[in-house]
Amino acid sequence: MTTMETRGTVVFPEGFVWGAATAAYQIEGAVREDGRGTSIWDTFSATPGKVANGDTGEIACDHYHRYRDDVALMRELGLRAYRFSVAWPRIQPDGSGPINPAGLSFYDKLVDELLNAEISPYVTLYHWDLPQALEDRGGWTDRDTAYRFADYARAVHDRLGDRVEHWTTLNEPWISAYLGYGNGVHAPGRKDPAEAVRAAHHLLLGHGLATRALREAGAQEIMLVVSAAPVLTPAQVNDPDAEISEADAEAVERVHALSNAHFLDPVLRGAYPSAVALGDHVLDGDLEIISAPIDLVGINYYNPCVVEADADAPADAAWPGAAGIRFSPADAPTTAMGWPIVPSGLSRLLVRLSQDYPQVGLMVAENGAAFEDTVSEDGRVRDAERVAYLDAHLRAAHQALAEGADLRGYLVWSLLDNFEWAWGYRCRFGIVHVDFETQARTVKDSGRWYSDAISHNGF
Ligand code: IFM
């Protein structure tokens, strides 16, 4: 990795939210405790060949048992916000019907622990761990799942709503739909692009129904988190003003529509972009439900989407609608996962989304990088590359603010090294190192750096 520019003082506006994010299946473990049901990720990771090294979330970071220590660590780092997800199968083991009080109790205790540490809980209701029983009835391709999601959202709010102000319905529905049902790289591992489009609509419907339920119950702030990426041509990666052909410009706008606008337009404009092929799964009145007002859009930014027109390029299972478009990685230094590091993509994205959807605030709900971290003999994790990564992306976020983006906060991905889905435990994203043999936690240099940035509201 080449060094990124790290010069000058950066100060964020008063009240800027600084925090970290995690997700239930990636950290909790305890998959069979206190009545938790099976999720699609339990099934998928137990299927040979689906996850690298045969890894599963069975134990993960054992956060279910260690949450008190983990919150103490967050307090030590000075986090102001912590975004975590609730595992639906802990609350309703079969995805519908009776509520499991023991499952809710875990999150009840976690919320209290956070509030005692003066950390605001940001609750995500769905971060990919659908109850297997619902998948057996069709999963997100079945319209009924959206209604079951709203019931579940109401049940969680009934228990936590007296203390939790910040609610997120879905995390990255594009990934749930297109990697889960399109190319099958994620659970439930189905490979049918038409089903993926259907699943995407039902995820959005579930978002709308849950938003309505949360509002009726008095929720103060509702966020939808999307995996948004700026779409650029190779020429634009390092030169935003690069001239591009009409065909390339069309490719850029089409992929923006198929990924970002696919989820944001229905919610914030009440209509799908024309590039998304719709079927009979969209019923009258759905878009009205889906477009119930929300307060924030969360952006998970890792790298840009780089595309150009190429008449010979076939459509990919994860990108139905993108025939004639070639995807390529950005020409930039990469993380340990081979993901190009392009901090300027974050500012471009935030500015564009703020202009396109001025009615909502924005939050960087995830941003971070995996590197090959090791604990040195002196007990330190010298992750200088991650420090440089965070520095550069926070500068980009600051730049977006200067250009008028309504950015309210930044949540680093992730608090802890954890189960990185199909990649297993090989990819370490944490600002805190986890030894998966002993479960020992070690704050990395990046964790110290981030803590310092929080205490100064900048760096
Ligand atoms: O680990 C994931 C997270 O669950 C969702 N957003 C992307 C992260 C890194 O791949």
Residues whose N, C-alpha, C, O or C-beta is under 5 A from the ligand:
A	BS01	IFM	A23 N300
